[in-house]
């Protein structure tokens, strides 16, 4: 493609998943027409945000919804909204001392780096992170003992990045929120189910528009109508620096419509596509491969390779795969343990063959 030559860019095979550092995902075809309509026409932007949000709320069986520039913006604006509660002074002074309820309680094992720290987004919204429990444990009681008169909201991160063991469930977090009459925000950025967390009792749920939904760069927040209106109000204040364009608003609506009607690739389909890929990988000396499921339990399956090579470690293989005009990105969270994963949701059969060829070169078989 000419764009790679024009700017001197490496071609990328994204076998790491729907990751922001690589442009997240391939956009659904329905998005382009909607974006063109947005780009060629004018709207009253506050009205566009409110009306598209109301339309999406009906589709998603929620009280209300709103589109943001990203899931990260959705977190920051949700925090700001729940702190300010529609107060006009707070709108223009988001970090004012007048607002005494700023504590956002979350499990310590959920304060992870997903490209930036969760605490960065909370603090951008004017919140103060209160970590409950320990890095490897958080019980309902450990959440409850952190609640004070300064608590503004609870926050739960539903992600493979977080610690999975010995953590309280979403249902337990919902029960605490209701017991203490506190709003609960769930960050479900990469999750595929757009209904379950609202149905479970969350007050605000944040999604990435560009991950599972395969829309443009954007975010989506669904939840209680009053809270959503407070978020939309923030576009006149803190949210001004996070504004989303009309083309991406309409593009995300189109992506959600397509997502709800067509869904995403099933786990069974992934396993079927992975079978010949894993078979090819297992023919390469110095590695063994198998199909593994996403550790957070999602219906996502990947190829895992275990490096046992006399000259190359898994960390070196990860580095070598990114070198050259064809850069291959993997899931390397376990590379220090000799394991690398290939997420094939955004990878074609031809690209899988390219991965095999490059691995053979790296491991000295070609």
Secondary structure, DSSP 8 states (H G I E B T S, - for coil): -HHHHHHT--EEEE-S-SBGGGTBS---HHHHHHHHHHHHS---HHHHHHHHHHHHHHHHTSSEEEEES-HHHHHHHHHHHHHHTT-HHHHH-TT-TT----EEEEEGGG--BSSSBHHHHHHHTT-EEEEESBTTBB-HHHHHTT--TTEEEEEEE-STTS--TTB--HHHHHHHHHHTT-EEEEE-TT-S-SSHHHHHT-SEEEEETTTTT--SS-EEEEE-HHHHHHHHHGGGTGGGGG---HHHHHHHHHHHHHHHHH----HHHHHHHHHHHHHHHTTSTTEEEEEEE-TT--S-EEEEEEE--SS--HHHHHHHHTSSSEEEE-B-TTGGGTEEEE--TT--HHHHHHHHHHHHHHTT--
